[in-house]
Amino acid sequence: MILIFGGVYQGKLDFALKQFNLTENDVYRCTENSGFPDSKKIIYEIDKWILSLIKDNINIEKTVQEFINKNRDSIIISNDISCGIVPVDPVQRKWREAVGRTLAVLSGISDEVFRLFCGIPAKIK
């Protein structure tokens, strides 16, 4: 597994496509309404999928573990939503925490971890 994270609009998907010689056909795009991510080579914006789990009151730890088991060979891309002002809305706070915890788990098991800032990738693992 490879994890790529960084702020919104930092070039994470472009980097993954170029770095690993992939195309848009290799990308599963998560949304706030998406179901379980399809087994494509790139799972893009997993943070949005986590928000859908929270909104549907689904057990995040258990579901993320199922996701990991089915996507060990994938490149996971997430927006880093941990910076900035802590949201007042309880759902948004829970989402922020869940994304942080999920990224911690994913980074621990990933073979490689990249952080993108201003379009510049930094390999941190």
N, C-alpha and C positions, 0 to 999 in steps of 0.2 A: 504494500500500500504506500502511496505517496500522498502527502498532505500539502496543499498550497493554501495559504491564507493571507489576508491583508485587507486594507480598507476598500470601500466601494470605489469602483472605477480606477483601480490601480493597475489593471492589465493582467490579472491572474489567468483568465482564460486564454488570452493571446499567448502568454508565456507558455502555458501547458501545451497548447496546440503546436507551437514551434519547437519547444524543447523535446517533446516526445513524438514528433512527426505524425500528428493526428489531424483529423478533419472534424468539421461540425457534425458529421454523421456519427462520430464517436462520443457525442455529448448528450447526457441526460440532464435537462434543465429542471431543477426543482422549483416549485412555486408554493405559495401559502396554501394551495388547494391540492397539491400533488399527493398521490398515494406513495406506497413504498417505492423508493428509487429503483429504476430499471437497471439491470446489470450491463451498463455500457462502460467503456473504458474510463470516461470522465463523468463524475457526478458533480454537477455545477450548482453552487449556492445551496449547499446542504443546510445552511442556517435557515433558509426559508422553509425547508421541509420540517425542521425542528419546531418552527412556529406553528405549522399545521398540526403537529403532534400535541402541542400545548393547547391549542384551540379545541382540539377534539378530545382532550383529557386522556391521552394515551400515555402509558408508562414509557417514559423516555429512555431510561437505562436499559430496560429489557429490549425495547425496539431498536435502539442503537446497537446493542450486542448482536441482534439478528442481522442488522444491516452490515456490521463488520464481518460476520461469518459468511455473508453472501457476496461481499465486495472486496475481498483480500487483495485482488490484483488491480484494483481501480485507483484512479487519481481523484482524490477528493478535494474540492475547492470550496472554501467558505469565506464569507465576509467576516472580518473581525469587527464585532459590534461591542467590544469591551471598552472602547475609549469614549470619552465625552461625558456628558451629564447623565447620571443615573435616572432612568425614566420614573415618572410619578405613577404611571399606569401599572398595576400589579401584573398584568399579562406580559407587558413589555419587560418588566424586571425579571420575571420568571424565565422569559425567553433569553434574555442576556446571560443569565446564570447557566441555563441549560446549554447554550452554545459554548460558553467558556469551558464547562465541564466536559462536553463532548469533544472539543478540540484538544483538551488535555489527554483524554483517553486515546484519541486518534493519533496524536503526536507520539505518544508512548509506544504504540505498536507499529507505527509507520517506519518503513525503511529509510525514507527521505522526507524532510520537512523543509519547505521554502516559505519565506515571508516576502511579499512584494510591497514596496513602498515607492511611490512616484514612478512606477513602472520598472523599478530595479529589483531583481530577485536577489535575495540573500539566503543561501543554504544554511540552515541552522541545525540540521541533523543529516 
